[in-house]
Amino acid sequence: MCEVCAIFGAGEHWSDFARQRDTRFPFADILHYRAERKRRIAMLNALLVPLGLLCEDWDGEALALTDARGRTRIAPTLADVWPVAEGLSGARVDPLADAFFAPSCEMERTDG
């Protein structure tokens, strides 16, 4: 998707507000946003791999989930990931359930 189409997208999700929003240094803002997005996608993959799914960035605007058979579906926001994951995996996905988190799932934590 080109930037023109992205402008007319669904808008930012609340989880995208990690942007620094510093108009004096827009390049640093972009780098920070991309690094944060990459970190979130890594966390999503730690949760989705046990379901046989892979999550990738889709042009910085959405998330693409792919199953082992190669089927890919687009999730426009973080909230859309869970229904898409259910559709692709055939499993019920409740990210708030204690049983959802795999015990071997180690997520990188950053402070500050």
N, CA, C and O atoms as CSV, one atom per row, in Angstrom:
chain,resi,resn,atom,element,x,y,z
A,1,MET,N,N,0.856,-1.165,0.000
A,1,MET,CA,C,0.000,0.000,0.000
A,1,MET,C,C,0.906,1.234,0.000
A,1,MET,O,O,1.892,1.289,0.736
A,2,CYS,N,N,0.571,2.199,-0.813
A,2,CYS,CA,C,1.345,3.433,-0.835
A,2,CYS,C,C,0.881,4.363,0.290
A,2,CYS,O,O,-0.153,4.126,0.913
A,3,GLU,N,N,1.637,5.396,0.536
A,3,GLU,CA,C,1.321,6.312,1.627
A,3,GLU,C,C,-0.007,7.028,1.414
A,3,GLU,O,O,-0.684,7.372,2.383
A,4,VAL,N,N,-0.390,7.259,0.158
A,4,VAL,CA,C,-1.652,7.942,-0.109
A,4,VAL,C,C,-2.812,7.104,0.410
A,4,VAL,O,O,-3.716,7.627,1.063
A,5,CYS,N,N,-2.790,5.802,0.120
A,5,CYS,CA,C,-3.865,4.931,0.610
A,5,CYS,C,C,-3.826,4.828,2.129
A,5,CYS,O,O,-4.872,4.758,2.774
A,6,ALA,N,N,-2.651,4.818,2.691
A,6,ALA,CA,C,-2.520,4.704,4.144
A,6,ALA,C,C,-3.174,5.892,4.854
A,6,ALA,O,O,-3.702,5.751,5.957
A,7,ILE,N,N,-3.135,7.053,4.217
A,7,ILE,CA,C,-3.743,8.240,4.820
A,7,ILE,C,C,-5.239,8.033,5.034
A,7,ILE,O,O,-5.810,8.533,6.003
A,8,PHE,N,N,-5.865,7.298,4.130
A,8,PHE,CA,C,-7.299,7.082,4.218
A,8,PHE,C,C,-7.664,5.813,4.979
A,8,PHE,O,O,-8.800,5.346,4.898
A,9,GLY,N,N,-6.709,5.254,5.714
A,9,GLY,CA,C,-6.954,4.033,6.470
A,9,GLY,C,C,-7.863,4.272,7.658
A,9,GLY,O,O,-8.468,5.336,7.789
A,10,ALA,N,N,-7.954,3.283,8.515
A,10,ALA,CA,C,-8.878,3.327,9.652
A,10,ALA,C,C,-8.423,4.286,10.741
A,10,ALA,O,O,-9.188,4.578,11.659
A,11,GLY,N,N,-7.216,4.774,10.659
A,11,GLY,CA,C,-6.719,5.669,11.700
A,11,GLY,C,C,-5.855,4.920,12.688
A,11,GLY,O,O,-5.720,3.698,12.619
A,12,GLU,N,N,-5.277,5.659,13.601
A,12,GLU,CA,C,-4.374,5.042,14.556
A,12,GLU,C,C,-5.137,4.333,15.655
A,12,GLU,O,O,-6.191,4.782,16.105
A,13,HIS,N,N,-4.581,3.229,16.068
A,13,HIS,CA,C,-5.091,2.484,17.213
A,13,HIS,C,C,-4.414,3.063,18.456
A,13,HIS,O,O,-3.320,3.617,18.356
A,14,TRP,N,N,-5.040,2.944,19.608
A,14,TRP,CA,C,-4.458,3.516,20.829
A,14,TRP,C,C,-3.075,2.948,21.112
A,14,TRP,O,O,-2.248,3.622,21.725
A,15,SER,N,N,-2.807,1.713,20.675
A,15,SER,CA,C,-1.495,1.110,20.935
A,15,SER,C,C,-0.396,1.731,20.089
A,15,SER,O,O,0.784,1.489,20.343
A,16,ASP,N,N,-0.754,2.524,19.094
A,16,ASP,CA,C,0.241,3.190,18.258
A,16,ASP,C,C,0.693,4.526,18.832
A,16,ASP,O,O,1.531,5.198,18.230
A,17,PHE,N,N,0.167,4.919,19.964
A,17,PHE,CA,C,0.509,6.226,20.506
A,17,PHE,C,C,1.814,6.237,21.279
A,17,PHE,O,O,2.038,7.123,22.104
A,18,ALA,N,N,2.683,5.258,21.022
A,18,ALA,CA,C,4.026,5.278,21.601
A,18,ALA,C,C,4.920,6.237,20.818
A,18,ALA,O,O,6.082,6.440,21.170
A,19,ARG,N,N,4.375,6.817,19.765
A,19,ARG,CA,C,5.157,7.775,18.982
A,19,ARG,C,C,5.530,8.970,19.864
A,19,ARG,O,O,4.760,9.403,20.721
A,20,GLN,N,N,6.720,9.476,19.626
A,20,GLN,CA,C,7.182,10.608,20.424
A,20,GLN,C,C,6.485,11.907,20.034
A,20,GLN,O,O,6.341,12.803,20.865
A,21,ARG,N,N,6.061,12.016,18.807
A,21,ARG,CA,C,5.367,13.206,18.311
A,21,ARG,C,C,6.197,14.489,18.479
A,21,ARG,O,O,5.680,15.523,18.903
A,22,ASP,N,N,7.461,14.405,18.149
A,22,ASP,CA,C,8.340,15.562,18.226
A,22,ASP,C,C,8.492,16.132,16.817
A,22,ASP,O,O,9.218,15.571,15.996
A,23,THR,N,N,7.818,17.233,16.538
A,23,THR,CA,C,7.832,17.798,15.194
A,23,THR,C,C,9.202,18.360,14.813
A,23,THR,O,O,9.481,18.553,13.629
A,24,ARG,N,N,10.054,18.623,15.793
A,24,ARG,CA,C,11.391,19.137,15.482
A,24,ARG,C,C,12.279,18.056,14.883
A,24,ARG,O,O,13.165,18.360,14.083
A,25,PHE,N,N,12.055,16.790,15.260
A,25,PHE,CA,C,12.888,15.685,14.796
A,25,PHE,C,C,12.012,14.550,14.270
A,25,PHE,O,O,11.953,13.483,14.881
A,26,PRO,N,N,11.333,14.766,13.147
A,26,PRO,CA,C,10.401,13.738,12.659
A,26,PRO,C,C,11.082,12.416,12.323
A,26,PRO,O,O,10.456,11.364,12.457
A,27,PHE,N,N,12.348,12.434,11.890
A,27,PHE,CA,C,13.036,11.192,11.552
A,27,PHE,C,C,13.213,10.325,12.806
A,27,PHE,O,O,13.021,9.110,12.756
A,28,ALA,N,N,13.574,10.945,13.911
A,28,ALA,CA,C,13.716,10.194,15.165
A,28,ALA,C,C,12.376,9.615,15.588
A,28,ALA,O,O,12.318,8.509,16.126
A,29,ASP,N,N,11.301,10.354,15.348
A,29,ASP,CA,C,9.960,9.877,15.664
A,29,ASP,C,C,9.632,8.621,14.867
A,29,ASP,O,O,9.093,7.658,15.410
A,30,ILE,N,N,9.958,8.635,13.586
A,30,ILE,CA,C,9.691,7.484,12.721
A,30,ILE,C,C,10.493,6.276,13.187
A,30,ILE,O,O,9.958,5.169,13.259
A,31,LEU,N,N,11.758,6.474,13.500
A,31,LEU,CA,C,12.599,5.367,13.968
A,31,LEU,C,C,12.075,4.792,15.280
A,31,LEU,O,O,12.049,3.575,15.466
A,32,HIS,N,N,11.658,5.669,16.185
A,32,HIS,CA,C,11.109,5.206,17.461
A,32,HIS,C,C,9.834,4.401,17.236
A,32,HIS,O,O,9.657,3.342,17.839
A,33,TYR,N,N,8.952,4.887,16.383
A,33,TYR,CA,C,7.702,4.208,16.082
A,33,TYR,C,C,7.958,2.826,15.475
A,33,TYR,O,O,7.326,1.844,15.864
A,34,ARG,N,N,8.885,2.758,14.526
A,34,ARG,CA,C,9.186,1.473,13.885
A,34,ARG,C,C,9.788,0.482,14.870
A,34,ARG,O,O,9.465,-0.705,14.831
A,35,ALA,N,N,10.658,0.956,15.749
A,35,ALA,CA,C,11.264,0.062,16.757
A,35,ALA,C,C,10.200,-0.458,17.719
A,35,ALA,O,O,10.199,-1.638,18.069
A,36,GLU,N,N,9.303,0.415,18.143
A,36,GLU,CA,C,8.237,0.003,19.057
A,36,GLU,C,C,7.289,-0.975,18.365
A,36,GLU,O,O,6.860,-1.956,18.973
A,37,ARG,N,N,6.967,-0.720,17.123
A,37,ARG,CA,C,6.094,-1.619,16.370
A,37,ARG,C,C,6.748,-2.993,16.206
A,37,ARG,O,O,6.078,-4.018,16.331
A,38,LYS,N,N,8.037,-3.016,15.931
A,38,LYS,CA,C,8.776,-4.275,15.793
A,38,LYS,C,C,8.751,-5.055,17.109
A,38,LYS,O,O,8.596,-6.276,17.104
A,39,ARG,N,N,8.903,-4.357,18.226
A,39,ARG,CA,C,8.876,-5.001,19.548
A,39,ARG,C,C,7.499,-5.606,19.824
A,39,ARG,O,O,7.402,-6.723,20.330
A,40,ARG,N,N,6.437,-4.873,19.493
A,40,ARG,CA,C,5.077,-5.395,19.710
A,40,ARG,C,C,4.799,-6.611,18.842
A,40,ARG,O,O,4.153,-7.558,19.292
A,41,ILE,N,N,5.275,-6.598,17.611
A,41,ILE,CA,C,5.068,-7.736,16.716
A,41,ILE,C,C,5.814,-8.961,17.243
A,41,ILE,O,O,5.313,-10.081,17.137
A,42,ALA,N,N,6.998,-8.761,17.805
A,42,ALA,CA,C,7.733,-9.885,18.406
A,42,ALA,C,C,6.938,-10.480,19.569
A,42,ALA,O,O,6.894,-11.700,19.728
A,43,MET,N,N,6.311,-9.632,20.378
A,43,MET,CA,C,5.475,-10.131,21.475
A,43,MET,C,C,4.268,-10.889,20.940
A,43,MET,O,O,3.914,-11.947,21.461
A,44,LEU,N,N,3.638,-10.353,19.908
A,44,LEU,CA,C,2.505,-11.045,19.303
A,44,LEU,C,C,2.916,-12.412,18.779
A,44,LEU,O,O,2.191,-13.391,18.960
A,45,ASN,N,N,4.065,-12.485,18.135
A,45,ASN,CA,C,4.524,-13.766,17.604
A,45,ASN,C,C,4.780,-14.777,18.706
A,45,ASN,O,O,4.526,-15.967,18.522
A,46,ALA,N,N,5.278,-14.324,19.849
A,46,ALA,CA,C,5.484,-15.238,20.969
A,46,ALA,C,C,4.156,-15.854,21.412
A,46,ALA,O,O,4.114,-16.998,21.865
A,47,LEU,N,N,3.078,-15.089,21.279
A,47,LEU,CA,C,1.749,-15.589,21.643
A,47,LEU,C,C,1.097,-16.408,20.538
A,47,LEU,O,O,0.336,-17.334,20.818
A,48,LEU,N,N,1.389,-16.077,19.289
A,48,LEU,CA,C,0.702,-16.706,18.166
A,48,LEU,C,C,1.382,-17.962,17.632
A,48,LEU,O,O,0.724,-18.800,17.016
A,49,VAL,N,N,2.681,-18.106,17.856
A,49,VAL,CA,C,3.400,-19.276,17.351
A,49,VAL,C,C,2.790,-20.590,17.839
A,49,VAL,O,O,2.678,-21.523,17.044
A,50,PRO,N,N,2.386,-20.707,19.120
A,50,PRO,CA,C,1.755,-21.968,19.539
A,50,PRO,C,C,0.461,-22.280,18.773
A,50,PRO,O,O,0.032,-23.433,18.729
A,51,LEU,N,N,-0.151,-21.271,18.178
A,51,LEU,CA,C,-1.356,-21.484,17.371
A,51,LEU,C,C,-1.016,-21.790,15.915
A,51,LEU,O,O,-1.910,-22.001,15.097
A,52,GLY,N,N,0.280,-21.814,15.593
A,52,GLY,CA,C,0.707,-22.074,14.226
A,52,GLY,C,C,0.606,-20.858,13.329
A,52,GLY,O,O,0.458,-20.987,12.114
A,53,LEU,N,N,0.684,-19.670,13.927
A,53,LEU,CA,C,0.531,-18.432,13.168
A,53,LEU,C,C,1.779,-17.570,13.262
A,53,LEU,O,O,2.535,-17.643,14.231
A,54,LEU,N,N,1.977,-16.758,12.242
A,54,LEU,CA,C,3.066,-15.803,12.201
A,54,LEU,C,C,2.478,-14.428,11.925
A,54,LEU,O,O,1.623,-14.276,11.052
A,55,CYS,N,N,2.930,-13.437,12.660
A,55,CYS,CA,C,2.467,-12.065,12.490
A,55,CYS,C,C,3.608,-11.231,11.923
A,55,CYS,O,O,4.744,-11.306,12.392
A,56,GLU,N,N,3.284,-10.435,10.903
A,56,GLU,CA,C,4.275,-9.550,10.297
A,56,GLU,C,C,3.668,-8.166,10.103
A,56,GLU,O,O,2.451,-7.998,10.026
A,57,ASP,N,N,4.550,-7.193,10.027
A,57,ASP,CA,C,4.117,-5.831,9.758
A,57,ASP,C,C,3.640,-5.752,8.307
A,57,ASP,O,O,4.238,-6.354,7.415
A,58,TRP,N,N,2.575,-5.018,8.084
A,58,TRP,CA,C,2.065,-4.828,6.735
A,58,TRP,C,C,2.093,-3.340,6.440
A,58,TRP,O,O,1.130,-2.621,6.706
A,59,ASP,N,N,3.201,-2.890,5.890
A,59,ASP,CA,C,3.400,-1.507,5.467
A,59,ASP,C,C,3.254,-0.491,6.602
A,59,ASP,O,O,2.891,0.661,6.364
A,60,GLY,N,N,3.536,-0.920,7.829
A,60,GLY,CA,C,3.470,0.001,8.956
A,60,GLY,C,C,2.072,0.441,9.327
A,60,GLY,O,O,1.901,1.289,10.202
A,61,GLU,N,N,1.064,-0.125,8.671
A,61,GLU,CA,C,-0.313,0.309,8.884
A,61,GLU,C,C,-1.209,-0.770,9.445
A,61,GLU,O,O,-2.234,-0.463,10.055
A,62,ALA,N,N,-0.850,-2.025,9.253
A,62,ALA,CA,C,-1.694,-3.139,9.681
A,62,ALA,C,C,-0.793,-4.317,10.008
A,62,ALA,O,O,0.431,-4.229,9.903
A,63,LEU,N,N,-1.412,-5.415,10.405
A,63,LEU,CA,C,-0.679,-6.633,10.728
A,63,LEU,C,C,-1.168,-7.738,9.807
A,63,LEU,O,O,-2.368,-7.863,9.563
A,64,ALA,N,N,-0.243,-8.538,9.295
A,64,ALA,CA,C,-0.582,-9.663,8.438
A,64,ALA,C,C,-0.322,-10.947,9.217
A,64,ALA,O,O,0.797,-11.185,9.670
A,65,LEU,N,N,-1.349,-11.770,9.373
A,65,LEU,CA,C,-1.218,-13.058,10.046
A,65,LEU,C,C,-1.243,-14.155,8.993
A,65,LEU,O,O,-2.094,-14.156,8.104
A,66,THR,N,N,-0.300,-15.091,9.100
A,66,THR,CA,C,-0.169,-16.179,8.139
A,66,THR,C,C,-0.150,-17.498,8.893
A,66,THR,O,O,0.496,-17.618,9.934
A,67,ASP,N,N,-0.866,-18.493,8.359
A,67,ASP,CA,C,-0.850,-19.808,8.987
A,67,ASP,C,C,0.127,-20.722,8.247
A,67,ASP,O,O,0.746,-20.308,7.266
A,68,ALA,N,N,0.264,-21.968,8.719
A,68,ALA,CA,C,1.223,-22.917,8.154
A,68,ALA,C,C,0.892,-23.285,6.708
A,68,ALA,O,O,1.776,-23.696,5.956
A,69,ARG,N,N,-0.364,-23.142,6.316
A,69,ARG,CA,C,-0.765,-23.454,4.938
A,69,ARG,C,C,-0.506,-22.287,3.990
A,69,ARG,O,O,-0.705,-22.410,2.782
A,70,GLY,N,N,-0.063,-21.155,4.535
A,70,GLY,CA,C,0.231,-19.994,3.701
A,70,GLY,C,C,-0.913,-19.020,3.539
A,70,GLY,O,O,-0.786,-18.028,2.821
A,71,ARG,N,N,-2.040,-19.287,4.201
A,71,ARG,CA,C,-3.163,-18.342,4.134
A,71,ARG,C,C,-2.807,-17.103,4.948
A,71,ARG,O,O,-2.308,-17.213,6.068
A,72,THR,N,N,-3.060,-15.946,4.394
A,72,THR,CA,C,-2.746,-14.685,5.068
A,72,THR,C,C,-4.003,-13.837,5.174
A,72,THR,O,O,-4.776,-13.727,4.222
A,73,ARG,N,N,-4.195,-13.243,6.339
A,73,ARG,CA,C,-5.307,-12.323,6.571
A,73,ARG,C,C,-4.730,-11.049,7.191
A,73,ARG,O,O,-3.746,-11.094,7.929
A,74,ILE,N,N,-5.347,-9.933,6.884
A,74,ILE,CA,C,-4.901,-8.642,7.397
A,74,ILE,C,C,-5.727,-8.259,8.613
A,74,ILE,O,O,-6.952,-8.379,8.611
A,75,ALA,N,N,-5.039,-7.794,9.657
A,75,ALA,CA,C,-5.683,-7.260,10.860
A,75,ALA,C,C,-5.319,-5.771,10.915
A,75,ALA,O,O,-4.164,-5.430,11.173
A,76,PRO,N,N,-6.282,-4.889,10.680
A,76,PRO,CA,C,-5.977,-3.459,10.646
A,76,PRO,C,C,-5.431,-2.903,11.964
A,76,PRO,O,O,-4.589,-2.005,11.947
A,77,THR,N,N,-5.899,-3.422,13.104
A,77,THR,CA,C,-5.440,-2.932,14.403
A,77,THR,C,C,-5.124,-4.110,15.316
A,77,THR,O,O,-5.410,-5.259,14.977
A,78,LEU,N,N,-4.549,-3.830,16.444
A,78,LEU,CA,C,-4.236,-4.860,17.432
A,78,LEU,C,C,-5.493,-5.605,17.869
A,78,LEU,O,O,-5.453,-6.822,18.054
A,79,ALA,N,N,-6.589,-4.910,18.035
A,79,ALA,CA,C,-7.840,-5.545,18.448
A,79,ALA,C,C,-8.343,-6.534,17.401
A,79,ALA,O,O,-9.043,-7.488,17.743
A,80,ASP,N,N,-8.002,-6.326,16.153
A,80,ASP,CA,C,-8.445,-7.215,15.077
A,80,ASP,C,C,-7.607,-8.487,14.975
A,80,ASP,O,O,-7.994,-9.427,14.281
A,81,VAL,N,N,-6.473,-8.526,15.652
A,81,VAL,CA,C,-5.593,-9.697,15.586
A,81,VAL,C,C,-6.303,-10.943,16.100
A,81,VAL,O,O,-6.192,-12.013,15.502
A,82,TRP,N,N,-7.032,-10.810,17.206
A,82,TRP,CA,C,-7.613,-11.989,17.863
A,82,TRP,C,C,-8.696,-12.670,17.030
A,82,TRP,O,O,-8.658,-13.895,16.915
A,83,PRO,N,N,-9.653,-11.961,16.443
A,83,PRO,CA,C,-10.613,-12.650,15.575
A,83,PRO,C,C,-9.957,-13.255,14.328
A,83,PRO,O,O,-10.359,-14.325,13.872
A,84,VAL,N,N,-8.954,-12.573,13.783
A,84,VAL,CA,C,-8.245,-13.113,12.624
A,84,VAL,C,C,-7.504,-14.384,13.028
A,84,VAL,O,O,-7.506,-15.366,12.287
A,85,ALA,N,N,-6.867,-14.367,14.209
A,85,ALA,CA,C,-6.155,-15.554,14.702
A,85,ALA,C,C,-7.119,-16.722,14.890
A,85,ALA,O,O,-6.786,-17.861,14.563
A,86,GLU,N,N,-8.309,-16.446,15.415
A,86,GLU,CA,C,-9.314,-17.506,15.567
A,86,GLU,C,C,-9.707,-18.088,14.219
A,86,GLU,O,O,-9.809,-19.305,14.064
A,87,GLY,N,N,-9.924,-17.219,13.254
A,87,GLY,CA,C,-10.330,-17.680,11.928
A,87,GLY,C,C,-9.271,-18.537,11.251
A,87,GLY,O,O,-9.599,-19.532,10.605
A,88,LEU,N,N,-8.015,-18.164,11.392
A,88,LEU,CA,C,-6.941,-18.915,10.752
A,88,LEU,C,C,-6.587,-20.196,11.491
A,88,LEU,O,O,-6.296,-21.215,10.864
A,89,SER,N,N,-6.610,-20.152,12.825
A,89,SER,CA,C,-6.165,-21.308,13.609
A,89,SER,C,C,-7.278,-22.305,13.893
A,89,SER,O,O,-7.017,-23.486,14.126
A,90,GLY,N,N,-8.511,-21.832,13.875
A,90,GLY,CA,C,-9.624,-22.697,14.239
A,90,GLY,C,C,-9.757,-22.883,15.743
A,90,GLY,O,O,-10.618,-23.636,16.197
A,91,ALA,N,N,-8.922,-22.212,16.518
A,91,ALA,CA,C,-8.957,-22.305,17.979
A,91,ALA,C,C,-9.609,-21.056,18.549
A,91,ALA,O,O,-9.566,-19.985,17.943
A,92,ARG,N,N,-10.212,-21.208,19.723
A,92,ARG,CA,C,-10.779,-20.050,20.406
A,92,ARG,C,C,-9.623,-19.271,21.025
A,92,ARG,O,O,-8.781,-19.840,21.721
A,93,VAL,N,N,-9.589,-17.982,20.771
A,93,VAL,CA,C,-8.498,-17.135,21.266
A,93,VAL,C,C,-9.065,-16.106,22.224
A,93,VAL,O,O,-9.889,-15.274,21.846
A,94,ASP,N,N,-8.615,-16.172,23.470
A,94,ASP,CA,C,-9.001,-15.177,24.471
A,94,ASP,C,C,-7.716,-14.658,25.110
A,94,ASP,O,O,-7.198,-15.280,26.037
A,95,PRO,N,N,-7.190,-13.519,24.626
A,95,PRO,CA,C,-5.912,-13.023,25.137
A,95,PRO,C,C,-5.952,-12.632,26.611
A,95,PRO,O,O,-4.899,-12.413,27.210
A,96,LEU,N,N,-7.136,-12.540,27.209
A,96,LEU,CA,C,-7.233,-12.197,28.628
A,96,LEU,C,C,-7.273,-13.425,29.529
A,96,LEU,O,O,-7.194,-13.296,30.751
A,97,ALA,N,N,-7.393,-14.608,28.947
A,97,ALA,CA,C,-7.443,-15.835,29.738
A,97,ALA,C,C,-6.037,-16.234,30.180
A,97,ALA,O,O,-5.089,-16.152,29.399
A,98,ASP,N,N,-5.906,-16.666,31.432
A,98,ASP,CA,C,-4.604,-17.105,31.942
A,98,ASP,C,C,-4.026,-18.241,31.101
A,98,ASP,O,O,-2.818,-18.291,30.872
A,99,ALA,N,N,-4.878,-19.145,30.646
A,99,ALA,CA,C,-4.418,-20.301,29.882
A,99,ALA,C,C,-3.912,-19.915,28.492
A,99,ALA,O,O,-3.251,-20.722,27.839
A,100,PHE,N,N,-4.202,-18.726,28.037
A,100,PHE,CA,C,-3.778,-18.307,26.706
A,100,PHE,C,C,-2.268,-18.163,26.610
A,100,PHE,O,O,-1.681,-18.464,25.571
A,101,PHE,N,N,-1.639,-17.710,27.679
A,101,PHE,CA,C,-0.201,-17.466,27.660
A,101,PHE,C,C,0.566,-18.763,27.809
A,101,PHE,O,O,0.373,-19.510,28.768
A,102,ALA,N,N,1.448,-19.023,26.838
A,102,ALA,CA,C,2.272,-20.231,26.887
A,102,ALA,C,C,3.316,-20.077,27.980
A,102,ALA,O,O,3.922,-19.012,28.098
A,103,PRO,N,N,3.545,-21.121,28.790
A,103,PRO,CA,C,4.528,-21.017,29.870
A,103,PRO,C,C,5.932,-20.738,29.364
A,103,PRO,O,O,6.729,-20.129,30.077
A,104,SER,N,N,6.252,-21.165,28.159
A,104,SER,CA,C,7.599,-20.952,27.632
A,104,SER,C,C,7.758,-19.584,26.965
A,104,SER,O,O,8.818,-19.265,26.427
A,105,CYS,N,N,6.725,-18.809,27.006
A,105,CYS,CA,C,6.682,-17.507,26.352
A,105,CYS,C,C,7.479,-16.500,27.174
A,105,CYS,O,O,7.043,-16.105,28.255
A,106,GLU,N,N,8.628,-16.085,26.682
A,106,GLU,CA,C,9.403,-15.072,27.381
A,106,GLU,C,C,9.387,-13.803,26.548
A,106,GLU,O,O,9.880,-13.778,25.420
A,107,MET,N,N,8.818,-12.755,27.116
A,107,MET,CA,C,8.739,-11.488,26.395
A,107,MET,C,C,9.778,-10.524,26.950
A,107,MET,O,O,10.008,-10.431,28.156
A,108,GLU,N,N,10.377,-9.832,26.038
A,108,GLU,CA,C,11.381,-8.845,26.404
A,108,GLU,C,C,10.730,-7.688,27.125
A,108,GLU,O,O,9.740,-7.127,26.656
A,109,ARG,N,N,11.286,-7.337,28.258
A,109,ARG,CA,C,10.747,-6.212,29.018
A,109,ARG,C,C,11.752,-5.074,28.986
A,109,ARG,O,O,12.950,-5.266,29.198
A,110,THR,N,N,11.241,-3.901,28.721
A,110,THR,CA,C,12.109,-2.722,28.724
A,110,THR,C,C,11.552,-1.728,29.723
A,110,THR,O,O,10.349,-1.468,29.742
A,111,ASP,N,N,12.392,-1.191,30.523
A,111,ASP,CA,C,11.998,-0.173,31.496
A,111,ASP,C,C,12.587,1.152,31.080
A,111,ASP,O,O,13.726,1.237,30.623
A,112,GLY,N,N,11.770,2.203,31.253
A,112,GLY,CA,C,12.266,3.551,31.008
A,112,GLY,C,C,12.182,3.963,29.664
A,112,GLY,O,O,12.571,5.084,29.336
